[in-house]
Every structure is written in structure tokens, then in C-alpha cells.
Amino acid sequence: MGKVIKLRVTKKDMEQICNEIAEGQSLTKICKAAALPSYRTVLRHVQENDDAHTMYRKARALQSEVMRDQILDLVNLPLPTDPKLAMAEVQRRRLQADHMDKHIRQMQPLGVRDKAEDKANDQVGQVTLSWQNGSVEIG
């Protein structure tokens, strides 16, 4: 009658889902196309299970790399010869690339390794202020 909905996410399911995410597919599309749990069930599982969360984060980081390549491919496609069509296509591609870039930055704020310690050194610093006579005039 309809798709059988699984209520549990197995490790095998999670591996399949993460492999397809890493190839650039969306979670909702993956869950609809195969005999897999719903995307809501998968996301709940990712929230509750540390191993699934780690797998999912790695898959999303890899998906971001695929999306970066897709942006490059989009930018390098030839434009139509008609100037009006070319301008419209440039605007469409710019909108699509900007949207993808924003999505990448949200999915992968720490880079492909997705490890906070890689960015920690960039934010460490010390500022020391001193003055000779201890008085400050602002005017």
C-alpha cells in the first residue's frame, strides 16, 4: 500500500545514509528513495546516539566538499551566446552558488576535519594595555 516505515535506525542503515550524504544527496531524498527510516527518525537517532552523530557530522563535512566542487562546476559552465540569456544565467548561477556557499558554511563551520581544536589556535591571543602616568584623557 505504501512505504514501510522503520522505527529504528540500524548501523547498516546509518552507513548507507552517510555514504549517500557524503556523495551529495539530501537526507530527505535518501530516506524517501530507499526502504529506510524517515528523516525524522534518522535525525532523532543522530541526536541520541554519539556514534551516529559522529558518522553524520563526517558525512555532512564531506558533503560540503562535494558542494564546493559543484559550485566550481556551475561557475565554469559555458554561458548562452545571447547576451540577455547570458545575463539571466549569470544571475541564476550567482543566486545558486551563494545559496550553496551559505549552506556549506552552516554545515561545516570548522572545515573538512570539523574539529574545534583546529580553529582554537586562531582565537587565542593576549592584549595588554598600559600607560605611563595612569591617567587617560579623551577629548
URVENTA-V769264 format. One record per pair of residues at least 12 apart in sequence whose C-alpha atoms are under 8 Angstrom apart, sorted by the first residue. I is the first residue (numbers start at 1). J is the second residue. If there is no record, write none. Layout:
i: [I & I]
j: [J & J]
This chain:
i: [3 & 4 & 5 & 5 & 5 & 5 & 6 & 6 & 6 & 6 & 7 & 7 & 8 & 8 & 9 & 9 & 9 & 9 & 9 & 11 & 13 & 14 & 14 & 14 & 15 & 17 & 17 & 18 & 18 & 18 & 18 & 19 & 21 & 21 & 21 & 22 & 22 & 22 & 22 & 22 & 22 & 23 & 23 & 23 & 24 & 24 & 24 & 24 & 25 & 27 & 57 & 58 & 58 & 60 & 60 & 61 & 61 & 61 & 61 & 61 & 61 & 62 & 64 & 64 & 64 & 64 & 65 & 67 & 67 & 68 & 68 & 71 & 71 & 74 & 74 & 75]
j: [35 & 35 & 35 & 36 & 37 & 38 & 35 & 36 & 37 & 38 & 37 & 41 & 37 & 41 & 36 & 37 & 41 & 42 & 45 & 52 & 36 & 42 & 52 & 55 & 55 & 30 & 31 & 55 & 56 & 59 & 60 & 59 & 59 & 60 & 63 & 59 & 60 & 61 & 62 & 63 & 66 & 62 & 63 & 66 & 63 & 64 & 66 & 67 & 63 & 39 & 114 & 113 & 114 & 107 & 108 & 107 & 108 & 111 & 112 & 113 & 114 & 112 & 104 & 107 & 108 & 112 & 112 & 100 & 104 & 101 & 104 & 97 & 100 & 93 & 97 & 93]
